[in-house]
């Protein structure tokens, strides 16, 4: 039985989520990547609350030009700035079943540059 791309990603995502969980001290930086956009949010899984979020659809980024990889780096910086403003300096990175490559890697590096530790 062959799996679709979505089913395969869901399996990988479930496997990752078994080990990664966001707490008050170290929330989870979750990434979702669609064909056009990329979304990132910092989540406390104990309470189920999103502490900071950013995406390419945000008003300050929607007018930005560049490749999808460059925009992903900007989203990483923006979510890191919002997280630091909320008092969060350390997160655990949840790549959401995607390979740590391309846009996902660019987002992570952008967040690291802006001061988040993971």
Buried (B, 14 or more C-beta within 10 A) or exposed (E): EEEEEEEEBBEBBEEBBEEBBBEEEBBBBBBBBEEEBBBBBBBBBEEEEEBBBBBBEBEEBEEEEEEBBEBBBBBBBBBBBBBBEEEBEEBBBBBBBBEEEEBBBBBBBBBBEBEBEB
